[in-house]
Amino acid sequence: MKINPHIHLTTGQFAELMNIKKDTLFYYDKMKIFSPEIIAPNGYRYYSIYQADVFNVIGILKELDIPLKKIKSYLDNRSPEKLLHLLEQEAAALTTKINRLYNMRQFIHDKINVTKEAIESFTSEIIIQHKVEDEYLLTTNTKPLTNEMNVYDSIQLHYKYLEKHDLIGSASEGWMILAENVINKDNLKYDYLYTKVHDSHYANQILPKGTYLVAYHKEGYSNISETYNRFVQYAKNNGFVLKGYFYEDILLDELSVKGFEQYIIKLSVQVVESKNY
């Protein structure tokens, strides 16, 4: 083939065009993945500018973590039908990866928000908050948290469910317990372990909008019953009726503090005003 100076580039020129090192072209040629269109009698190597498209596709496939051996196998037996199959296969894989990355980004944003809430909003007092929107929860059943094995079993069941549906845990997973159980001082009889999700498709319960009593509990779970007792007394003193469930959101955990006693747990329960007050 005759060298055409208008379309044929030296190794250095082609490397500059593709913004790569010449060594990359030498390596690809050695692996018989991508070779120059012309090797002159004097040993000079020339790439066609039309090879740029092929090189770009190789780069994209490599970024998708496709092994060079698989790329070479395709190029050795290329055809329009095989290209279509390969691209459709990788498009599906890329969509899955994009969704995973989106969920990871959402987790990081959520973690930022709950950490800021713990830092900026922490108070030992019970406060009133008005939730203006429903939140979506994915819940799994729990065993009574009377021993460490029950805690482990409940968490394992929940994480297996998340894994089965390719979901990432939320930034503040938590536990749910009926307000009636708290009133009856049965604080270990939890009902659900939950993860907050942004897509209602995965939710099986809703954390409803409305008026909530809220407190930020520090010191882990060793004396959390004291905070629950304060909720019950506060509701009585201020004419509120506890409704539905208590929600325990762990805002600060081992990722930001050292030691269980430094955890900050947000406790909240929906309330309505008592008609008899």
C-alpha positions, 0 to 999 in steps of 0.5 A: 500500500502506498503511503498517502501523507494526507491520511497516514501518520507516523507513530508519534503523530498518531499518538499525539492525535489520540493523546496517548504515549507511543509505548501504548501503540507499540504494546497493542501492536505486540499483542496483535490488537491494533497494528499500523496500516503500513510498515515501510521497507525502512521499518517506519510505521504509519497509521491511517487517520481512519484507524482512530475510530477503531482505537477509540472503541478499543479505549472505550471497551478497555474502560469498561474493564473488558479484557484485552484478550476478549477485545482481540478475539472480537477484532480477529473475527469482527463483523457487523453482527458481532459488533452489534451483539458486543455493544448491546451486551456492554450497553446493558452492563454499563446501565447497571454500573451507572445505576450502581454509581448513582445509588452510591452518589445518593448514599454519600449525599445522604450521609453528608446530610445526616452528619450535618443534622447530627452536628447542627441539630443535636440537643438533648431536649425533646422538640417538635418537628413537622415533616412535610413529605412522606419518606419511603422505607424498605423494611424487614422483620426483626427478632426481639433484641434480647440478645446479640444473636437476635440482633445479628440475625435481624441485620443479616436478614436485612442486608441479604434482602438489600443484596438480593435487590442490588440496593445500597444501605441508606446513610441512616438505617434504623429500627422501628418499634410500636409506640404501644410497646414503648408505652408498655415499657417493652422497649426490646420488642422491635418490629422492623429494621428499615432502610430509607429509599428514594424510589417508591418501587422498592418501598414496602412502608411509608414514614408518613408526613405529619407532626413528630416528637424528636430527640437526639440520643447520645451514649448508644443503646445502653440507656436509650430506655430513659429517652423513651420514658421521657417521650412518654412523659412529654406526650402526657404533659403536653396533650399528645397521643403517640401514633404508629411507630418510634423510628431510630435513625443512627446519624453518627456511627463508627464511620465518624465517631469512635466507640458505641457510646459516642453514637448519636441516634435520632428518635422520632414518633408521630403524634396527634393532639389529645381530644381529652387534653 
